Amino acid sequence: MHERISVNNMCFPAATLPEMAGYWRELGARRVSFVSHTLLAEGGFDAVRAAVATGDYRVETITHVFMSGRHLDAGEAALREERATLSRVIEMAASLGARSIYMLTGGHGALVWEDAAEIFCAAIRPCIAQARDAGVALLIENATPLYAQVHIAHTLRDTISLAEMAGIGLCIDFFACWAEADQRGLIARAMPRLKLIQLSDYVYGDRSLPARAVPGDGVMQLERTLGWVLAAGYTGAFDLELIGPRIDAEGHVAAVRRAGDRVGGMLQRLGA
């Protein structure tokens, strides 16, 4: 597998961590990624550390939902609690040598976007300094409006704006923004903060959520997009997040293997 490809543990939803470590070996993965609830579960951090220690693996990123199960208008006590959880995740990420944590914000609640954004930025501000001192980049990602119960940044343009407001980095999930206008312009604007790219594909007519496909099976013209981000100077990882009925039907390891081959081929052709 190409050195710049990362395999997210969401690709293997039912696997134990020892099973996952076996899949990494089988696939030849070098970079791996986790969801924070895996680390925060009882015994989870030690299990993750043990799995990573089974080979020469780099923890690329950790996904974390700030205000998980809550909205940003839940009040100061809830915000303090979620900030403490984020602080724990930063400590874990630093211990694992993770390069970044990419976040969802918590839900909209009854707030207008601007007020929700201000609350989020203020809530995480103390954690930004902690993460910087720990050598872990805090990022925000884009997600479709169908995830409005856990996030406020849906278009790539709004996600860049939120990252700029908060003073943090950016993860682009192209599944959620591939059809937006001015992709090249938005990529250029994102570059000073862009630390992670997530890849999958979309097939016309799919309506389920999540409805992701192996890169190259759909319509997203990913090689063209990767050419744009590489030409703009992107030097980070490409995280595979393959979930949904198509992936389940094919088999998770088989789907990740094809994705690694496809994306690796694109990167090689583009000189990465």
Phi, psi and omega per residue, in radians:
M1 nan 2.430 -3.127
H2 -0.971 2.445 -3.042
E3 -1.050 -0.463 -3.090
R4 -1.584 0.058 3.094
I5 -1.603 2.307 3.062
S6 -1.955 2.505 3.139
V7 -1.912 2.030 -3.121
N8 -1.409 2.479 -3.110
N9 -1.194 -0.198 3.015
M10 -1.133 -0.305 3.096
C11 -1.182 -0.321 -3.072
F12 -2.227 1.255 -2.919
P13 -1.113 -0.476 -3.082
A14 -1.834 0.041 -3.027
A15 -1.435 2.511 2.927
T16 -1.323 2.876 3.141
L17 -1.118 -0.718 3.039
P18 -1.056 -0.691 3.078
E19 -1.092 -0.722 3.139
M20 -1.075 -0.735 3.111
A21 -1.056 -0.628 3.056
G22 -1.134 -0.673 3.098
Y23 -1.137 -0.719 3.109
W24 -1.012 -0.775 3.134
R25 -1.095 -0.784 -3.116
E26 -1.081 -0.649 -3.076
L27 -1.508 -0.251 -3.081
G28 1.293 0.489 3.139
A29 -1.246 2.545 3.078
R30 -2.017 -0.526 3.100
R31 -1.985 2.399 -3.115
V32 -2.338 2.726 -3.080
S33 -2.395 2.712 -3.043
F34 -2.344 2.837 3.000
V35 -1.738 2.431 -2.981
S36 -1.088 -0.529 -3.118
H37 -1.151 -0.402 3.030
T38 -1.134 -0.734 3.133
L39 -1.283 -0.619 -3.043
L40 -1.396 -0.294 3.097
A41 -1.119 2.727 3.141
E42 -1.002 2.145 -3.109
G43 1.334 0.016 -3.035
G44 -1.172 -0.750 -3.103
F45 -1.087 -0.794 3.133
D46 -1.108 -0.645 3.130
A47 -1.183 -0.688 3.090
V48 -1.133 -0.806 -3.134
R49 -1.055 -0.702 3.120
A50 -1.144 -0.708 3.127
A51 -1.123 -0.755 -3.133
V52 -1.132 -0.562 -3.106
A53 -1.291 -0.127 -3.127
T54 -1.337 -0.152 3.138
G55 -2.782 -3.046 -3.127
D56 -1.539 1.263 -3.058
Y57 -1.918 2.512 3.034
R58 -1.909 2.273 3.045
V59 -1.406 1.951 -3.064
E60 -1.372 -0.884 -3.039
T61 -2.697 2.832 3.058
I62 -2.247 2.240 3.086
T63 -1.469 2.329 3.125
H64 -2.457 2.264 3.055
V65 -1.662 1.866 3.023
F66 -1.212 2.466 -3.079
M67 1.004 0.747 -3.114
S68 -1.017 2.155 -3.119
G69 1.357 0.108 -3.114
R70 -2.303 2.944 3.075
H71 -1.883 2.805 -3.059
L72 -1.238 -0.161 3.058
D73 -1.700 0.364 -3.059
A74 -1.299 -0.237 3.101
G75 1.904 2.879 -2.998
E76 -1.151 -0.633 -3.138
A77 -1.083 -0.752 3.112
A78 -1.138 -0.691 3.125
L79 -1.115 -0.702 3.101
R80 -1.099 -0.724 3.136
E81 -1.103 -0.764 -3.136
E82 -1.206 -0.593 3.089
R83 -1.130 -0.681 3.099
A84 -1.119 -0.671 3.098
T85 -1.141 -0.771 3.099
L86 -1.045 -0.685 3.114
S87 -1.059 -0.706 3.084
R88 -1.114 -0.718 3.140
V89 -1.124 -0.668 3.088
I90 -1.074 -0.755 3.115
E91 -1.066 -0.762 3.126
M92 -1.124 -0.764 -3.139
A93 -1.053 -0.763 3.134
A94 -1.110 -0.707 3.135
S95 -1.123 -0.589 3.137
L96 -1.468 -0.116 -3.082
G97 1.310 0.402 -3.126
A98 -1.164 2.492 -3.120
R99 -1.348 -0.564 -3.037
S100 -2.713 2.893 2.919
I101 -2.202 2.137 3.067
Y102 -1.892 2.427 -2.898
M103 -2.089 2.669 2.726
L104 -1.804 2.746 -2.880
T105 -1.598 -0.353 -2.794
G106 1.764 2.874 -2.981
G107 -1.386 2.889 -3.139
H108 -1.135 -0.646 -2.965
G109 1.042 -2.440 -3.137
A110 -1.733 0.232 -3.020
L111 -1.503 2.610 2.889
V112 -1.270 2.777 -3.013
W113 -0.986 -0.795 -3.049
E114 -1.074 -0.727 3.133
D115 -1.195 -0.706 3.102
A116 -1.081 -0.728 3.138
A117 -1.107 -0.736 3.128
E118 -1.109 -0.712 3.117
I119 -1.100 -0.802 3.133
F120 -1.053 -0.826 -3.100
C121 -1.061 -0.768 3.137
A122 -1.162 -0.668 -3.070
A123 -1.137 -0.684 -3.059
I124 -1.593 -0.075 -3.008
R125 -0.944 -0.798 3.129
P126 -1.096 -0.497 -3.119
C127 -1.332 -0.402 3.140
I128 -1.108 -0.789 3.127
A129 -1.147 -0.715 3.109
Q130 -1.037 -0.812 -3.130
A131 -1.126 -0.748 3.128
R132 -1.049 -0.785 -3.139
D133 -1.143 -0.505 -3.136
A134 -1.501 -0.090 -3.132
G135 1.336 0.441 3.136
V136 -2.026 2.210 3.136
A137 -1.439 2.243 2.993
L138 -1.564 2.285 -3.084
L139 -2.227 2.782 2.968
I140 -2.111 2.466 3.126
E141 -2.000 2.862 3.020
N142 -1.592 2.567 3.104
A143 -2.599 2.607 -3.055
T144 -1.094 2.737 3.113
P145 -1.065 -0.270 3.075
L146 -1.172 -0.180 3.046
Y147 -1.859 0.507 -3.085
A148 -1.124 -0.312 3.107
Q149 -1.260 -0.258 -3.127
V150 -2.239 0.098 -3.020
H151 -2.795 2.661 3.100
I152 -2.015 -0.190 -3.044
A153 -1.808 1.824 -2.989
H154 -1.921 -0.834 3.039
T155 -1.422 2.739 3.084
L156 -1.101 -0.665 3.133
R157 -1.049 -0.814 3.136
D158 -1.153 -0.602 -3.140
T159 -1.184 -0.724 3.064
I160 -1.076 -0.766 3.123
S161 -1.035 -0.748 3.141
L162 -1.152 -0.727 3.093
A163 -1.068 -0.706 3.113
E164 -1.147 -0.731 3.113
M165 -1.073 -0.772 -3.055
A166 -1.385 -0.366 -3.068
G167 1.304 0.641 -3.136
I168 -2.175 -3.098 -3.101
G169 -1.559 -3.002 -2.962
L170 -2.420 2.414 2.941
C171 -2.050 2.195 3.075
I172 -1.746 2.090 2.967
D173 -1.727 1.820 -3.044
F174 -1.182 -0.352 3.069
F175 -1.028 -0.598 -3.060
A176 -1.549 -0.130 -3.050
C177 -2.436 0.188 -3.004
W178 -1.092 -0.444 -3.079
A179 -1.671 0.049 -3.115
E180 -1.298 2.723 3.122
A181 -1.290 2.745 3.007
D182 0.995 0.829 -3.140
Q183 -1.013 -0.817 -3.099
R184 -1.114 -0.703 3.109
G185 -1.128 -0.719 3.129
L186 -1.200 -0.648 3.069
I187 -1.067 -0.759 3.121
A188 -1.074 -0.734 3.120
R189 -1.157 -0.613 -3.091
A190 -1.296 -0.418 -2.920
M191 -0.919 -0.725 -3.128
P192 -1.063 -0.355 -3.095
R193 -2.019 -0.073 -2.987
L194 -1.347 2.054 -3.096
K195 -2.084 -0.234 -3.066
L196 -2.722 2.500 3.042
I197 -2.194 2.333 3.081
Q198 -1.903 2.430 -3.024
L199 -2.222 2.441 2.928
S200 -2.816 -2.752 3.137
D201 -2.600 2.893 3.129
Y202 -2.212 2.375 3.102
V203 -1.865 2.228 3.124
Y204 -0.892 2.340 3.088
G205 1.706 -0.291 3.102
D206 -1.171 2.366 -3.102
R207 -2.202 -0.189 -3.111
S208 -1.335 2.848 3.122
L209 -2.250 2.105 -0.031
P210 -1.437 2.597 -3.090
A211 -2.104 0.979 -3.041
R212 -1.595 2.694 3.139
A213 -2.265 2.842 3.047
V214 -1.084 2.347 3.082
P215 -0.891 2.281 -3.102
G216 1.716 -0.275 3.092
D217 -1.501 -0.220 -3.028
G218 -2.042 -2.573 -2.915
V219 -2.055 0.179 -2.921
M220 -1.420 -0.066 3.128
Q221 0.910 0.927 -3.003
L222 -1.166 -0.599 -3.121
E223 -1.123 -0.664 3.063
R224 -1.087 -0.788 -3.129
T225 -1.137 -0.732 3.099
L226 -1.096 -0.615 3.058
G227 -1.056 -0.707 3.109
W228 -1.113 -0.806 -3.070
V229 -1.225 -0.631 3.104
L230 -1.201 -0.705 3.108
A231 -1.126 -0.512 3.117
A232 -1.355 -0.146 3.055
G233 1.864 0.238 -3.131
Y234 -1.204 2.282 -3.098
T235 -2.129 0.137 -3.044
G236 -1.567 -2.838 -3.041
A237 -1.624 2.868 3.073
F238 -2.103 1.857 -3.007
D239 -1.593 2.192 3.104
L240 -1.491 2.133 3.071
E241 -2.176 1.584 -3.014
L242 -1.927 1.882 -3.096
I243 -2.490 2.673 3.074
G244 2.118 3.092 -3.036
P245 -1.034 -0.672 -3.140
R246 -1.117 -0.704 -3.127
I247 -1.222 -0.742 3.105
D248 -1.049 -0.734 -3.085
A249 -1.181 -0.661 -3.130
E250 -1.307 -0.584 -2.985
G251 1.877 2.311 -2.951
H252 -1.164 -0.769 -3.131
V253 -1.156 -0.749 3.139
A254 -1.088 -0.711 -3.135
A255 -1.159 -0.750 3.128
V256 -1.150 -0.652 3.106
R257 -1.073 -0.830 3.124
R258 -1.102 -0.714 3.137
A259 -1.087 -0.763 3.115
G260 -1.074 -0.736 3.110
D261 -1.123 -0.772 -3.097
R262 -1.145 -0.902 -3.094
V263 -1.171 -0.689 3.086
G264 -1.046 -0.709 3.092
G265 -1.098 -0.753 3.087
M266 -1.041 -0.812 -3.110
L267 -1.116 -0.686 3.107
Q268 -1.126 -0.775 3.135
R269 -1.109 -0.530 -3.124
L270 -1.548 0.012 3.054
G271 1.463 0.295 -3.123
A272 -1.504 nan nan
